[in-house]
Amino acid sequence: MTNTNMLLHLAAQAEARGADLVTLRALIEEASDLGAARALARLGLADEKAAKDMAELRELLSAWRDAKVTVRKAVLGWVVRGCLALLLLGLAVKLGLAGRVAA
């Protein structure tokens, strides 16, 4: 049973016992807000600096991802250039151009 289904079941059960549905919804919303605030406090994200800290962390993570992509592209470019250089060197040796270049 999911959390949503459990809440719906509990609300229906309380309503069947005479509780007002509007009051139950308000109670559930208040409990949810308190639970979320408690969870944020446990994570150290309950103060006014939390939004700025999260924005900075997201920016740092984005920069890290950009750096990884850039490094990957650079390494791939170096590998391709190295392979092309070896191919050209092999062609030069095969065609006998190596002696002309050295002289």
C-alpha positions as CSV (number, residue, x, y, z in Angstrom):
1,M,0.0,0.0,0.0
2,T,1.5,3.4,-1.0
3,N,1.5,6.4,1.3
4,T,-1.2,8.1,-0.7
5,N,-3.4,5.1,-0.5
6,M,-2.8,4.7,3.2
7,L,-3.7,8.4,3.8
8,L,-6.8,8.0,1.8
9,H,-7.8,4.9,3.7
10,L,-7.2,6.5,7.1
11,A,-9.1,9.6,6.0
12,A,-12.0,7.4,4.8
13,Q,-11.9,5.4,8.1
14,A,-11.9,8.6,10.2
15,E,-14.8,10.1,8.1
16,A,-16.8,6.9,8.6
17,R,-16.3,7.4,12.4
18,G,-17.7,10.9,12.2
19,A,-14.7,13.1,11.5
20,D,-15.2,16.0,9.1
21,L,-13.3,15.5,5.8
22,V,-12.2,19.2,5.7
23,T,-10.8,18.9,9.2
24,L,-9.0,15.7,8.2
25,R,-7.5,17.2,5.1
26,A,-6.2,20.2,7.2
27,L,-4.8,17.9,9.7
28,I,-3.0,15.8,7.0
29,E,-1.6,19.0,5.4
30,E,-0.4,20.3,8.7
31,A,1.3,17.0,9.6
32,S,2.9,16.9,6.1
33,D,4.3,20.4,6.6
34,L,5.6,19.6,10.0
35,G,7.2,16.4,8.7
36,A,8.8,18.2,5.8
37,A,10.2,20.9,8.1
38,R,11.6,18.2,10.5
39,A,13.2,16.4,7.6
40,L,14.8,19.7,6.3
41,A,16.0,20.5,9.8
42,R,17.7,17.1,10.1
43,L,19.4,17.7,6.8
44,G,20.6,21.1,7.9
45,L,18.5,22.9,5.4
46,A,16.0,24.7,7.7
47,D,17.7,28.1,7.9
48,E,17.4,31.1,5.6
49,K,20.8,30.3,3.9
50,A,19.5,26.9,2.7
51,A,18.1,28.2,-0.6
52,K,21.4,29.9,-1.4
53,D,23.4,26.8,-0.4
54,M,21.2,24.6,-2.6
55,A,21.6,27.0,-5.6
56,E,25.4,27.0,-5.1
57,L,25.5,23.2,-4.9
58,R,23.4,23.0,-8.1
59,E,25.8,25.4,-9.8
60,L,28.8,23.4,-8.7
61,L,27.2,20.2,-9.9
62,S,26.4,21.7,-13.2
63,A,30.0,23.0,-13.6
64,W,31.3,19.5,-12.6
65,R,29.2,17.9,-15.3
66,D,30.3,20.5,-17.9
67,A,33.9,19.8,-17.0
68,K,33.5,16.0,-17.4
69,V,32.0,16.5,-20.8
70,T,34.8,18.9,-21.9
71,V,37.5,16.5,-20.7
72,R,35.8,13.6,-22.5
73,K,35.7,15.6,-25.7
74,A,39.3,16.7,-25.3
75,V,40.6,13.1,-24.7
76,L,38.6,11.8,-27.6
77,G,40.0,14.6,-29.8
78,W,43.6,13.7,-28.7
79,V,43.0,10.0,-29.4
80,V,41.6,10.7,-32.9
81,R,44.5,13.0,-33.7
82,G,47.0,10.5,-32.5
83,C,45.4,7.7,-34.6
84,L,45.4,10.0,-37.7
85,A,49.1,10.9,-37.1
86,L,50.0,7.2,-36.8
87,L,48.0,6.5,-40.0
88,L,49.8,9.2,-41.9
89,L,53.1,8.0,-40.6
90,G,52.3,4.4,-41.6
91,L,51.3,5.7,-45.1
92,A,54.6,7.6,-45.4
93,V,56.6,4.6,-44.5
94,K,54.5,2.4,-46.8
95,L,55.0,4.8,-49.7
96,G,58.7,5.2,-49.1
97,L,58.4,8.9,-48.1
98,A,60.2,8.4,-44.8
99,G,63.6,8.7,-46.5
100,R,62.7,11.9,-48.3
101,V,61.5,13.6,-45.1
102,A,64.6,12.7,-43.1
103,A,67.0,13.9,-45.8
